[in-house]
Amino acid sequence: MKDTKRGLETVELATEGLLAINRCGLQGKLKVWCLQLMLIPKLLWPLLVYEICSTTVEAIEAKINKFTRRWLGVPPGLTDVAMYCRKAKLRLPLKSILEEYKCGKARLLSMLEDSEDPIVKTVQPTIKTGRKWKVVEAVDEAKECLKIKEVIGQTQTDRKGLGSSTAKRWSKAEGKEKRDMVINEIRLNEDSRRVQKAVQQPQQGQWTNWDNALQKSLTWNEIWHMAPLRISFLIRSVYDLLPSNANLVRWGKKEDPTCPLCQGRQTTEHVLSSCKIALSQGRYTWRHNRVLQELAAIISTAKGETTLPNTNALIFTTEGGAKSWHGRPVRTTNQIKCL
């Protein structure tokens, strides 16, 4: 019997689950949490038991990605690399159902091949996953990669000292340890595929050239304590999806990409850290200096001294330059040192 009908039932189950989560009154980040820790584990069991092709799982993941982008408050054009890549500069705690499906099938095949039951071991297991991806080829490729890595030996990829980490040898591994090594190698191959996809993206793949930038890994605990708009801003800033003038021109929403302050091309990088006029006016350090101002006032009050004069008032301009006003003056770091 074919499991085509089971595949359609799984797609329908995924659609109903996504709509049910979408109808609840929770915040978007909590809806994503329900999806990752409740719905996806529920879908993985029929995907593991029945012979459902990888194309059907890709269709399910496309639906999941659509709702995930909506709940996180990011544009629908955000690449799936941003959500699932472990090597990205901003790592999110999200799991790909397609990757979990592949790992589950590979684990099942390895368990059948390494079974201690002589009858199960002699029978060649046949696990059908469609034409696009075959589990037997993926497992064989992972085993060959592990054998090659054992020949190459332990290589240093970070700033730790030599000999600080030990590598597992494929020839000495047995049972569950071997299966875990195969699963881990399949995950590494999936992540390498995502990095290759990111390199081909000129806008959202700019993080591949950030050699000196440290990776930021978000946990669920950190996401729970973050405002929804902050999560959206963080993701869009890393993948250059903020509404800067250059992006608005690219999207057909505006005609002039220049910066109203310095007349340069206003990209996301320019707005966040590269505008010379904003730097000279102290706009990048304004929030920091506001904190120093409050600390200076408390210290001056405790010492019984008068507060220092405010000399660095900032001029803020609305979008389009229709209106401007003077911001609250702040003290600089040098004035704090005078205390």
N, C-alpha and C positions, 0 to 999 in steps of 0.2 A: 504494500500500500504506500502511496505517496503522501507526503506531508504538506502538499500545497495548500490544502484547506487550513492546516494548522498555522501556516505562515500568514494567511489572511486574517485568521482569528487573533494572532499576536499583534498584527498591525492595528486591528480594530481595538484591541485591549490598550495599546499604547495611546491611540487617539483619544479614547474615552478617559484614560487616566490624565492626560495632559489637559483636556477640557475641564475635568473635575478640579484639578489643582488651580487652573486659571480662574475658575468661578469663585474660589474661596476668597475671603477678605484679608488674606495675609499680605505682607509686603513682598515685593519682588524677590528679594534675597532669600526670604523664607520659603517662597515657592520653589526656588532653585534647590534649596536644601531638601524639600520634600521630594523633588524629582530625583535627586542624586541618591538619597538614602532610603527611599521607599519605592518609587515606581521602577527605577532601573533594576534593582535586585529582583523585583517581582517579574520583570520581563526576561531576565537572564535564564530562569529555569526552563521555560518552554523553548528558548533558543538553544539551550544545551541538549535537551532531551530529543527534540524533533529535528529532522533533517531539513532545516530552513536555510535557503541559499543566502550568501552574503549580500546580494543585491537587495533583498527584502530588508535586511538589517540596515543597509545604507539609507533606505527610504525612511525607516523608523528614526535613524539618527538625524536625518534632515528635518523631520518634524520636531524633534527634541531641540535641535539648534535654533529653530525659528522661535520657539517659546522661550528658550533660555536668553536669547538676545533681547526679546521684549521685556522679560522680567528684570534683566540687569540694566535696562535703560540705555542700550547701545544701539547703533544703527544696524539695520538688517544686512548691510554689506560687510559686517565684521567677519573676518575669516575664522574658520574653525580652528586654525592654528592658535589663535589667541586664547581659546578656551581649553585646549587639551595638551598643548606642547609643554613638556617638562623642562626643555632647555631654553624657553623664552625668558626674557628679562623680567617679565611679570608672570609668575606661575600661579594659576588659579587651582583650587582644590576640586576640580571637576573631572569626572571619568567619562571616557568615550564608550558608548555601548557597543560600537563596532569593534573597538580594541578588546573589550571584555569578552565579546563573542568569540573573537579569534583565539584569545588565551584560553577560554573555556574549552573550545574544540581541541586545541593542542594538548591541554591537560588530559582530556578524555582519551585521546589517541595514545598518549604516553602511558596512561594507566592500563589500557588494554594491552599494549605491547609488553609492558613490564609486569604483567600479572603473574602471580605465583601459581595460579590455576593452570595446569598443563593443557586443558582443553581450550581455555580462552587464549592461551599463549600461542598455541599452534594455529588457531584460526586467524587469518589475516583480517584485521578490522577494516571495515569500509565505512568511512564517515563522509557523507556527501555534503558539500558546502557550495555547490554551484561551479560555474566555469571560471568566474572572475578570480576567485581565490580558492586554493586547494590546501587543506590542512596538512596533507602528507608532504607536499613540497615545502611548505613553510617550516615544518618540524625538521625535515632533512637539512634545509638551509641553515636553520639555527644550530643544529648539531655540528655542521661543518664549520660554522663561524666559531663555535666554542673550541673545536679542535685546533683551529688556526691560532686562536688567542692563546691557547696553552703552549703552542710552539713559539710564539712571539715572546711570551713571558709577561711579567708584570710591568706595566708602563705607568709613568707618572703623568697625571693630567691636571693636578691642582698644585697648590703651594705648600702642601704637607711635606714633611721630611721623607727622605728615602727610607723605605722599609716600614713606614707607619701603617700601611694597610697591606692586607694579604689577599691574594686572589684564590678563588676556588679552582681546583684542577678537574677537568672533565674526566680524566682517566681514573681518578680516585673517588669520584662521586658515585653514589648508589641510591637507588630508590627515589624517595621524595626529593632529595637534594638534586638529583639529575633533572627531575621534572621542573623544579623551581628554576634551575639554570636555563632550561629551554624556554620557559615562560618569560623569564626576564630578558632573554635575547630577542624574543618576538616583540616585546614592548620597546626595546631599544631600536629595533628595525622600524617600528611604527613611528617612533619619535624622530628618527632620521628622515623618514619620508616627509614628516611635517616640516622639518627644517629645510629640506630641499624645496618644498612648496613655498616657504617664506622667502627664500633667497630669490625666487622668481617674481615676487611681488614688490614693485619699486616703491610703493607708498607704505603699506602696512608691514612690509618686511625690512624696514630701515633698522630695526633693532639688531639685525644680524651683523651690522657694522659697528656696534657699540662694544668695542673690545675692552674698554676700561670701566664699563658700567657693571655694577654688582647686581646679581639676581635678587629680586624681591619675591618671596613666596608668601602668598596669603593663605591663612588658615581659616577654618570656619569660625573660630572664636573671634578672629580679627574682623571678619566680614559682619558678624552679628553686631559688633560695636561701632561699625561705620555707617554713616548716613548713606542712603541710596544714591543721592547725587554725587557723593564723593567716590563711590565705587564706579559709577558711570564715568566720571571725569578721569579717574585713574586709568581705566582701560582705554578710553579714547585718546588720552594724551600719549600713551605708549605707542599706539598704532596709528597716530596722526589722523584722527577722525574728529578733532575739535573744529568748531566753525571759525577758523581763521579766514582772513580775506583771501589767501591763496586757495584754500579749500572751497570757499564759497564760489570763487571764479571757476574752479574745476567742476563744481556741481551745477553750474549755470544759474546760481542765485545772485551773483554780483559781477560787475565788469571791471572794477579796479582792485588789484591785489596789493596795492601799496599800503604801508603803515602810515597812519595819520600823524605820527610823531616824527619819525626820521625819514619818511618817504622811501624806505626800503621795502623789499618784498616781505609781506607779513605772513610767514609760515608759523606753524605751531612752535617750532624751536625758537623763532624770532620773538614771539610773544612771551614765552616762558623764561628765556635767559639771554637773548642776543640783541635786544634793542639798546643802542647806545644812549639814546635820550632818556629812556626809562631808567637806565643804570645811573646816569649822571644826576637825575632827579631823586634818586633814592627809592624808587617804586618797588624794587625787588627786596629791599630791606625794610620796607614800611611796617609790616606786621611785627618783625623782630624788634624794631625800634619802639613800637607801641608798648611791647612788653617791658622793654628797658625803661620806658617813661614811668610806668606804674611802679616798678621797683625803685626808681630814683625818688619818686614822691614819698614812698614809704620810708626809705632810708633818711630822707631829708626831714620828715616829720619826727622820726625817732631821735635824730640828733638835734632837734630844735632849730634847724636852719630853714631859711626861706628856699623855696623851689627855684631852680635855675630858669632863666628866661627862655621862652620858646622861640626859636629862630628859624627852624626848618619846616615851614608850612609848605605842603604839597598842593599842587593845582591838579584837580581831577576834571576830566572832560568826558561827557557822555558820548555814546555812539553817534558818529556823524558830526561831532563838534557843535551841536546845537546849544549846549549849555555847559558851563564850567563853574566850579566852586572851589573854595579853599578847604582842604581837609584839615583835620585836627593836627596842630603842630606836634612834632615828636622830637625827642632828644636823640642824639647820636651816641655811639659807643664812647667817643672821646669825652662827651659831657658827663657820662656816667663815671668815667675814671676820675673826674675832678672831685667827686664826692669822697 
